[in-house]
Amino acid sequence: MGDPSGIGTEISVRSWKSKKTKSPFFIIHDPRYVEKVIKKMGIKVKIKIIDHPKEALKYYKKYLPVFPIEIDKKTQLGSPNKKNAKSILKSINKAVFFVKNGDASSIVTNPISKEIVNKIQKNFKGHTEYLAKKDKQKNFCMMMINDQIKVVPLTTHLPLNKVSQSISGKLIVRTSQLIHRTLKNDFGISNPKIAITGLNPHSGDKGVIGQEEKKIIIPAIKQCKKRKMNIDGPISADSAFIKKNLKSHDAFLCMYHDQALIAAKVIDFEHTVNYTAGLSYVRTSPDHGTGYDIATKFIANETSLISAINTSILISKNR
């Protein structure tokens, strides 16, 4: 569902109507609200309320299947509603139940507002951390994917002034192992090659512009190589994503959020997908936010959601 005040409902409807997904899907949402949004969109789409995920296969060709939950009756597009925090979490938890129970092959989450969810779930940092905790996973990561790049931020939702104190050799090795395993098991890459970026400009320039490379990153890379991982680095972040490196590496591990996500989104914003590596099940999402500012304009682009759905199907089949 995502945040019902955002563009999630619209892009879900558009994704079904496009017929570009490689497998049927259903949405967990309030049927009355979905119909209300469809009417405002001015398009012809019929929904079908389902009691069980398996019914989606029966109706998908002619109807958008909706597993029903209730949201606040006063919900309006473009106006975040804190009363929907419980419904947002309920939709996520229901999706986890279905996929864990074998009733669905994967979860694709629509964008939510951390601020809204924090009203009832304190210290909620996002889908990634929430789902990993529910799945009892300690080693997990956010992997941004498109046809040209797979990139992982070592640290995620942190203020920039806390990044250097948050990176460690242990974290680099552990995350590199997860990336290596994910590339093999989820993407069928037999001998993955991973590039690791530096933290500082010019990767520290041998300690002149910071010590993190010498003291933390380089020793961690040596440990990775001892563990038979094919690792390059540290590569200066300003040149890490040139065409030659994109072609020769299967994934990139970056030191912080924007170092990683800027690269993926500049290369192909519309088709980039957020994948949570390390879960016992497959979860993806679009690479954009709630889009409150355009929710009433009905101009949202469904491409990233379609890519997220299709990527989840690919990974599920590889597993």
N, C-alpha and C positions, 0 to 999 in steps of 0.2 A: 504493500500500500504506500509506504513512505508517509510523508506529511501531507494529509489531504488538502491543506491550504496551498500547497505548491503545485508543481507541474506533473507530479507523479501519475495522477489519474489520467491526464491528457496523453502523456507519452505511452502509457500502458494501452490505452484505447487505440492510439495511432499504430502502435506496434502490432496489435492484433489485426487491424484493418490492412496493414501493409502486406501481410502474408509473407514476410521476409524472414521469419524465424524458422529455424530448422526442425523445430519440434513444437507440438501444442503446449500451451501454458495456461494457467489460471491465475487470477488475482485474489488476494485476501482483502476484502474491502466492504464498505457499506453499499449495498446494491442501489438504494435510493439516491445516494449521493453520486454514484457512478452515472446513473441515468440522467441526473440533473446536469452533470458536466457534459455528457454527450449531447444533450439538447442544446446547451449553450455553444458547443463546438459547431453545431449545425451540420452534423454528418449522420449518416444512417448506419448505426451499429446497434444490434440487439444483444442484450445480455441474458445469461441463463444462471439462475441461482443453483449451486450444486451443494449436496450434503457430504460429498466425499471427493477427494482429488481424482479418483479414477473415472468419475463421471465426465471430467473435462474432455477426455478422448471422444466420448460419445457426441458431445455437443459442439466441439471446437470449430468445426467447419462452418457452421452457420451462426454460432453465438460466441460471445466473449464470456467464458465461464467465470463466475464470481462466487467464492466461498464467503459467506456473509459474516461480518462483524459490524457492530454499531459504532458510529462516531457521533460527536456532539451535533445536535440538530441545527445549531446556529453557525456551523462551520461555513466560512466564506473563502473563496479563492483569493489569494493574495494577502490574507489577514491571518497571521499565525494565531492559533487558538490553544492555550495551555491546557484546556480541558481535554484535548485529544492525546495528551501524553500517554495515558493508560491504553488507549486504542492502538497507538503506534507500537508500543511495546507488546501488546497482545498479538498484533499481526506478525511481528517478528518471532515471538515465542511459538505461535501456531505453525509458522513456516518451519521452524526447527523441529517441532514435533512431527510434522508430516515427512520431512526428509529423513529423520532418524528412524521413523517407523517404516520406511521403504515405500511410502505412498507418493513420493516425489523424488526426482533424480537430483535436483539441485535447488538452491535458493537464489533468487535475484532480487536484491533490495532496491527500492526507490529511495531518493534522497530524503533525509530528515534533518530537523534542526536540533543540534545538541542542546541549545538553550531551552527548547520546549521540553525535551525528554528529561533534562536535569531537574525539572519541577517535581518529578516523582522518583527519579533514579539519580541520586547524588553521585557526582564524579563520573558521570557518563561521558566518555571521550569519543564515542562513535560506534558504529556497527562492528568494526574490526575487533576492538578490545572487548566489547560486550559479548559477542559471539564466542570469542576464544575463551573467555571466562566461563560461559555456560557449558562449553565443550570440554572444560578442564584442560586446556592446552596452554603450556607455558612458552613454547617455542612456535611463534607464528609471525607473519609479516604481511604488510600491504604490498601487493605486486601490481604495478600499473602495466597494462598490456595493450599493444596494438600490433598491426602486422609488421612493424619495423623495429619495435623495441619491447623489452621486458625490463622494468626498472623497479628497484626496491629502495625505500628510504630506511636507513638503519634506525633513526629516531623519527618519530612522527609528529604528534601534536604537542610540540614544545616551543617555548619562546626561544629565539635564536641565541640569546645569551646563556642558555642552559645546555646547549648542544654539546659543547666541548667537554663538559663535566659528565655527560651522560653516555658518551661512547667509551667502549672498553674493548680490549683484545678478546675477551671471552664472548662478548656480544657479537663482534665481527665474525669470529669463528663459528659460533652457533647459528647465526643468520646465513652465513655462506653455506653451511651444511644443509640448511633447510632449502635454500635456493637450488643447490645442486640436486637434492632429492626431488624437489618439485619439478624441475626441468626434466628429469628422467621419468618420473612416474606419471606426472600430469600432462606433459607435453611430448613425451616419447623421444627425447633427445638423449642419445646413448652416452655421449661424452661431452657434457656441457662445458662451455668456456665462459667464465665470469670475470668481468672487469670491476675493480673496486676503485672508487674515486678517493682523492685526498679531501681533507677538510679545509685546508687553508689555500689561498692563492698559490698557484704553481706547486701544489702539493707540499707546501712548506719551504721549498727551495733549500733543502738540506738543513733545515732547522733555523734558517734566517727569518722566516715568516711564520713561526710557530713550531712547537715541538711534538704535536700530536702524531704526525706522520712517523717520525723517528721512534717515539716512545711507545706508540700504540698500534698504528695501522700496519707499518712494515713488519713488525714482529708477528702480528696476527696473520698476515698474508703468508709468512714463512710457515706458520703452524698449519694453515690450510693446505699448503703444498705438501707438507709432510703427511697429511691425511689423504693424499692422492687426488686432490681437487685441482682442476685446471684453472688457475687464477692469474690474472694480470693486475698490476697496480703497485703503488697507488698512481692512478692517472689523474692529471690535473683536470678538474671538473670543466674548465672552460673549453677544453678540446676533447673531452671524453666521448662526445656524441657526434663526432664527424662521421661521414659516410663510411670510411674505411673501418672504423671501430664498430659501427652498427652492423656491418656485414660479417665481421670476424668474431663477434661476441654474442652469446645467447642471452645474456642478462647482465645488468649493471647493478652494483650495490653502492648506493650513495650515502653520505653521512647524515643528511637531514632532509626534511620534507620537501622544501622548494627546489633543492638541488636535483631531486629525482622527478618531481611532478611537472616542473616547468619543461623538462626535456620531453617527456611523454606527450604533454598537451600541445607543445609547439609543433612536434612532428606530425601528430594527427589527433586533434582535439575531439572531433566528432566520433571517431571509432575507438577511442581509448576506453579501457575497461579496468575497473578496480577488482582485483581478485585477492581473497584472503587465503594465503598459503598456510598450511599447517593444521587446518581443521580436519575433522574426521569425515566431513561432507564437503560438497562444493558450494561456495558462495561467491557471487560476483555482483557488481553494481555498475551503473553508469559513472562517468568521471566528473559529473557536474553536481551542483547543489540544488536546493529546493526551487529556485526560480520564482520566488514570491513576486518579484517585480514584473514578471511577464505572465503570471498565471491567469490574469483576466483578459489577456490579449489573444490567447490561443494561437501562438506562433512557435510553440516549443518544438524542438527537433528531437525525434525519437531514435535517431541513428545510434547513439551511444547505448541506449537501452536494448535495442535489437542486437548490437554487438555483444552486450553483456549476456543476453539470453543464449546467443549462439556459442559464445565462449564457454559458458557453463555446460552446454551440451557436449562440446568437444572434450572438455576435461572429464566429464562423467563417463564418456565412452572410453577414454584412455585408461581410466581407473578400472 
